[in-house]
């Protein structure tokens, strides 16, 4: 297999539907720190970006503020307990991963903190398809998506560009 025969996936919204555990966990974190909860439909637009950016916008705070850091720290308390049962694998994903993994090296490059992504992939029966799963840490100043993607490509031995 060529070292460039790789496929990198995003997790949320591509492989899995994580709207319910995400929105519930954001509202949990907000509530835990005395902030108003947000409408679930409005929160779905925040799926994907790093948590510190989501909470910064929701709280109208600097991404490095104590309020943002507190919400980021509280988010996993709820998410880790509800995500294995509330996250859904999109139809056809298992079949696609099974087929691709026969001829390609696969990775997930996610903005979801790795401490949450790895257990979720395990619980959903997806982790075994992936050679690499880089993701940021739980801190409020986690890496951006381009850095995560670069780490995935490097770990797979792929070269950037066409």
N, C-alpha and C positions, 0 to 999 in steps of 0.2 A: 504494500500500500504506500502510495506517495505521501511524503510528509505534508503536502498541501491538500490532501484529501480529508478536509475537516469541515464540520458544520457547527456553527455556534448559534445557540438559541438564547433568547431572553426567556424568563420564567413567567412572570405575571402577564396575563393577557395574550400569551403566545402558546405556552404549554398548558397552563392552568387558569381557571377562573377563580381568582382570589378576592373578588369584590366583597363578599360577606365577611370573611375574617379580617380583611384590611379595614373596611369602614368601621366595623365594630370595635376593632382595636385602637383606631385613631380616636374614636369617641370615648373609649375607655380611658385612654391617656389624658385626653382633655378634661374629662370629668374628674379624674384623680387629682388634678392640680387646680380645680376650681374654675375651669374655663367652660364656656358654653359649647355644647355639642353642635355638630353641623349636620345638615340634611344628608342622608346617605347618598342620594343621587348626585349631589354636589361633590361629595368626597371621591367618587369613582374617577374623576378627572385627575386625581393625585396618585393613582396607581402607577408605579414605575419609577418616578424620581426618588432620590434618597430621602429618608425620613426627615432629616434635619431641614431640608428645603420645604417639605410639606408642612411641617409644624411652624416653620418661620413664616410662611405665607398665611396659614390659618390664624396665627397669633399676631400677625403684623409686627414681627420682631426680627431682629438680626439673627441669621442662622447660628451664630455662636453664642447666643444669649443663654442665661441660666434657665429661663422658662422653656426654651426649645430643648435644651439638654435634658431637662426633667421629663418632658413628654416623650422624648426619644427613649429615655431609660425605662419609662413605664410601659411603653408599647409592647415589648416582648412578654410582659407578665400575662397579658390576655392572649396575644397572638399565638404563643407557643402551646397554649392549651386548646384553643379552638381551631387552629388552622388544619390539623390532620383530619378533622371530621367535616369542616365547612368548605374546604377547598376542593374544587372539582377539576379533574383532568378533562380537557376538551376532547370531544369525540374524534377518533381517528389518530390521536397522538401516539398511543401505544404502538399501533401498527406501523406508523411512519418511523418512530424511533427504532423499532425492531428491524425494519428493512434497512434504514440508513446505517445502523450500527454494524451491519454485516460488511460494509465496504468503506466506511468513513470513521474517523475519530470524532467523537461528539463532545461538546462542552455546553454548559449553561453559564452565561455571563450575566449576573443579576445585580441590581442595586439593592436587593433584599439582603440584609445582613446575613453573612454566611452561617452564623449560629442559628438562624431561623430557616435558611434555605436548605441546608443539608438534612436536618431532621424531617422537613416537609417532603423532600424528594424521596427519602427512605420510606416514609409513611404511605406515600402514594404509589410506591413500587416503581419509581422512575430512576432512582439513583444509579442502578446498575448499568444503565445505558450510556452513562457519561464518564469519559476519561478524566475530565477536569470540571470542577465547579468553583470558580473563584467568585468571591463576593466581598463586600466591605465588612469592616468590623461593626460593632454596635455603637461606636462613639457618635456624637452629634456632628462630627466633622469628617464623615466617611469619604472615601475616594469617589471621584466622579466615574460615570459609566465608561468613558473612553479608557481610563486607566484599568478598569476591570476587564474590558474587552482585550486590551493589549496584553494583560497577564494571561488571559485564556489562550490567545493566539501563541504567545511565547511558550506556554506549557505544552501546547499541542505540537510545537515545532513548525508552525505555519509561518509563512512570510506575509507581511502586510502588502496590500495592493494586488493588482491583477497579475 
